[in-house]
Amino acid sequence: MNLSLLSRYAFFAFCVLFTLASLPFLGHQWLWPFTLLTGVLSLIGIGDLLQTRHAVRRNYPILGNIRYLVEGIRPEIRQYLLEGDAEQLPFSRAQRSLVYSRAKNEGADKPFGTLSDVYQNGFEFISHSMRPAPLTDPCSFRVEIGGPQCSQPYSASLFNISAMSFGSLSANAIRALNEGAKLGQFYHDTGEGSISPYHREHGGDLVWELGSGYFGCRASDGRFDPERFAAQAASPQVKMIEIKLSQGAKPGHGGILPKHKVTEEIANTRGVPMGEDCISPSRHSAFSTPTEMLQFIAQLRELSGGKPVGFKFCLGHPWEFMGIVKAMLETGILPDFIVVDGKEGGTGAAPLEFTDHLGVPLREGLLFVHNTLVGSNLRDKIKLGASGKIVSAFDIARVLAIGADWANSARGFMFAIGCIQSQSCHTNKCPTGVATQDPLRQRALVVEDKAQRVYNFHRNTLKALAEMLAAAGLDHPAQIDAKHLVQRMSATEIKLFAQQHVFLAPGELLSGQIEGEFYERMWRMARADSFEPAPA
């Protein structure tokens, strides 16, 4: 027998031999704990040798289990002991600490200077004025949403809760988010999982998100049911309707709620069977072309009694969005708003390849949508929202500077109600009760306390935004644009956002005199009658 074999089985052999050798001497009570311990370890070792799933355990009985134990607690060890303040995994400790402090109404001031490397490529900042403006009341930071075809416009806060479904989140998490939204007078996006009783409990403003599964207004065959939609949309609590075309975490994939999280209550809310994964189709059945999509928007607006109707998407093929804009021009039907989701967004589980390598990041997607609407003379008729890793006042200012009218946050508000970024949302074992349907686990989330934290986070973030804008000499968020934001390009060069990005002039796409080659090529490819590109 070689030395390698001896070393692999030495500890297992010791446990077995010690257990057997000590059996005749069990009359000595001091020996019992040691015999019990080695006996249990011997049984574990025998189990390791007999199992067939893990080669490491077969080759290293007993000791091989240490590998799986350490692997199991690796995220926690890294997060609490090894992670640096600025490491983005996907949110840094500094970002999470900022949300926690503001949610608890604690001071977020930091002494002794910044921890950021201001000479690192990509560092961003907002330029300040030598004559700061008077501080504006952040309660006035609101956006009127509702175009000329809408009869029930909605005054939305500049900062709102992005889409997260009941099912993905627990009942107590939904309760806390909605009560916080009610306290702060901002909206709570339902996510595509329909409107649950917990969304209605505290009466906070709702944006009803309509995904490809049509949950809450779904016929028995899974298609859209106009009558069920009209009945739900009539609720005074529902302020706007948002069609979800895609989301940042998994554009083109559809939503996934694992079957172990589909309770009877969720099944009833969504109108789906239990015992099966709840999977939204990757595409809508109510329309198949840009023109048909706008006709669907007009139908929803009529069925809802004239409430604002828009859509949310993560930009993919640029010509597809331009095709929607061409359809707007041809039909005269306009959405009241568009929410651009960046690929960096996403609270739900998704295949790794989708999370890492699919979809356009928020900045590029938002800028393209803004430019296309400006270039087609539609920007003043359609409001733009943005979502994707937005947790601070500067994050909001950054998206406003390149075209957004307001910002949404999902994970920021999850942190506010206690999320610790354990990344176990899809396992039903969320340690803080935020993303689980386990009644005992979600009981740990105290609604009254967390609702106040949601309100605090929203209020303190907008307060910080007001202070930042005043320092820049601005009275209102609508005044901020690309000339106010700056990014470091190299050790010796910085550029304004206005210098980095192409901004189209009003009507430029319609004039035929398009300066940017990319925009000209995409506009030629776009079709109102199909999402397919026009033949070259």
Secondary structure, 3 states (H helix, E strand, C coil): CCHHHHHHHHHHHHHHHHHHHHHHHCCCHHHHHHHHHHHHHHHHHHHHHHCCCCHHHHHCCCCHHHHHHHHHHHHHHHHHHHCCCCCCCCCCHHHHHHHHHHHCCCCCCCCCCCCCCCCCCCCEEECCCCCCCCCCCHHHCEEEECCCCCCCCEEEECEEECCCCECCECHHHHHHHHHHHHHHCCCEECCCCCCCHHHHCCCCCEEEEECCCCCCCECCCCCECHHHHHHHHCCCCEEEEEEECCCCCCCCCCCEECHHHCCHHHHHHHCCCCCCCEECCCCCCCCCCHHHHHHHHHHHHHHCCCCCEEEEECCCCHHHHHHHHHHHHHHCCCCCEEEEECCCCCCCCCCHHHHHHCCCCHHHHHHHHHHHHHHCCCHHHCEEEEECCCCCHHHHHHHHHCCCCEEEECHHHHHHCCCCCCCCHHHCCCCCCCCCCCHHHHCCCCHHHHHHHHHHHHHHHHHHHHHHHHHCCCCCHHHCCHHHEEEEEECCEEEEHHHHCCCCCCCHHHHCCCCCHHHHHHHHHCCCCCCCCCCC
